[in-house]
Amino acid sequence: MNAMSSEQRAAYLAGVIEGLAIARYNKDGKQKTGLGCIYDWYYKDKSNLKLIHDAFDKYPTYPPGSIVDVLVKQKCGE
């Protein structure tokens, strides 16, 4: 992540969020509640971007997508 530009990081994170949201939508039987929670968590609460980057710094050996997955599950459940 550190080797990416800010634009590349934003695109990467948007892709991770989209993947998590669609996976949740399918898991929930096409109910939009979980998907909406994930989108709101990332796109509406701007403080979560700092939370994500702090977690990346704290756990540099973990895959970034896995870190975001854990953070999303803490807020939106499974």
Secondary structure, 3 states (H helix, E strand, C coil): CCCCCHHHHHHHHHHHHHHHHHHHHHHCCCCCHHHHHHHHHHHHCCHHHHHHHHHHHHCCCCCHHHHHHHHHHHHHCC
